[in-house]
Amino acid sequence: QMQLVESGGGLVQPGGSLRPSCTASRSIFRIVTVGWYRRAPGKQRGLVAEITSGGRRNYADSVKGRFTISRDNAKNTMYLQIDSLKPEDTAVYYCHAEYPPNSPGYWGQGTQVTVSS
């Protein structure tokens, strides 16, 4: 069994920044696609950003230029640098690892990000 543990959410004012992180209990980030999803109130969970085993990054149009996904394979940790936060970014953010490859994978427990003045 593998676990993903997120941290780093919080309450921030519009225009601010956060850097949630996700740590895996196994060394998997270099071999699978990992990503961040979010579920806003009243909406379905959707992809925010992902990074493949080869290092290719994909972003939702709504976050391009403001969000940056990265990973530290040695620490089994990935990050989501969130800048220029907007109220519409308020959501629970989940990390996901497609492990084993081409499987439903694993989810973290989620971390709340709230953008409000």
C-alpha positions in Angstrom: 0.0 0.0 0.0 1.3 3.5 -0.8 0.4 6.7 0.8 0.4 10.3 -0.4 0.4 13.0 2.2 -0.3 16.7 1.3 0.5 19.8 3.3 0.9 23.5 2.7 -2.6 24.7 2.1 -4.1 27.6 4.0 -5.8 31.0 3.9 -4.3 33.6 1.7 -5.3 37.0 0.4 -5.9 37.5 -3.4 -2.6 38.0 -5.1 -0.7 35.9 -2.6 1.2 32.7 -3.0 1.2 29.2 -1.5 3.3 26.1 -2.1 1.5 22.9 -1.2 3.6 19.7 -1.2 2.8 16.0 -1.5 5.1 13.3 -0.2 4.8 9.7 -1.3 5.7 6.7 0.9 7.5 5.1 -2.0 10.0 6.3 -4.6 7.6 6.5 -7.5 7.7 10.0 -8.9 10.4 9.3 -11.4 8.5 6.4 -13.0 4.8 7.5 -13.1 2.7 10.6 -13.9 1.8 12.6 -10.9 -0.4 15.6 -10.6 -2.5 18.0 -8.7 -6.3 18.2 -8.9 -8.8 20.4 -7.2 -12.4 20.4 -6.2 -14.1 23.8 -5.7 -17.3 24.1 -3.8 -20.2 22.7 -5.9 -17.9 21.6 -8.7 -16.3 18.3 -9.8 -12.7 17.5 -9.2 -10.5 18.5 -12.1 -6.9 18.4 -13.2 -4.8 21.4 -12.3 -1.3 20.3 -13.3 0.6 17.1 -14.0 4.1 16.1 -14.6 5.0 12.9 -16.5 7.9 10.5 -15.7 9.7 12.1 -18.6 9.3 15.6 -17.1 6.6 16.9 -19.4 4.3 19.4 -17.6 0.7 20.0 -18.5 -1.5 22.7 -17.0 -5.2 23.6 -17.0 -5.8 26.7 -19.0 -7.1 28.5 -16.0 -3.8 28.3 -14.1 -1.2 28.6 -16.9 1.4 31.2 -16.0 0.4 31.2 -12.3 0.9 27.6 -11.2 4.1 25.6 -11.4 4.4 21.9 -10.7 7.7 20.4 -9.7 9.1 17.3 -8.0 12.1 16.3 -6.0 12.7 12.6 -6.7 15.2 12.3 -3.9 12.6 13.4 -1.3 9.7 11.6 -2.9 7.9 14.9 -2.9 6.2 17.1 -5.5 5.1 20.7 -5.2 2.6 23.1 -6.6 3.8 26.7 -6.6 0.7 28.8 -6.7 1.2 32.5 -7.4 -1.2 35.4 -8.1 -4.0 33.6 -6.2 -7.6 34.4 -7.1 -10.8 33.8 -5.1 -11.8 31.3 -7.7 -8.7 29.2 -6.8 -10.4 28.3 -3.5 -10.7 24.6 -3.4 -9.5 21.4 -1.9 -6.3 20.4 -3.7 -5.4 16.7 -4.1 -2.3 15.1 -5.3 -2.5 11.9 -7.4 0.0 9.3 -8.6 -0.8 7.0 -11.5 0.8 4.1 -9.7 1.1 1.5 -11.0 1.2 3.0 -14.5 -2.2 2.9 -16.4 -4.1 2.3 -13.1 -6.5 4.4 -11.1 -3.6 5.2 -8.9 -3.6 6.7 -5.4 -4.9 10.0 -4.0 -3.9 12.1 -1.1 -6.3 13.3 1.6 -6.5 16.8 0.2 -5.4 20.2 1.5 -7.7 23.2 1.7 -6.7 26.4 -0.1 -8.8 29.4 0.6 -8.3 32.8 -1.1 -10.2 35.6 0.6 -9.6 39.1 1.7 
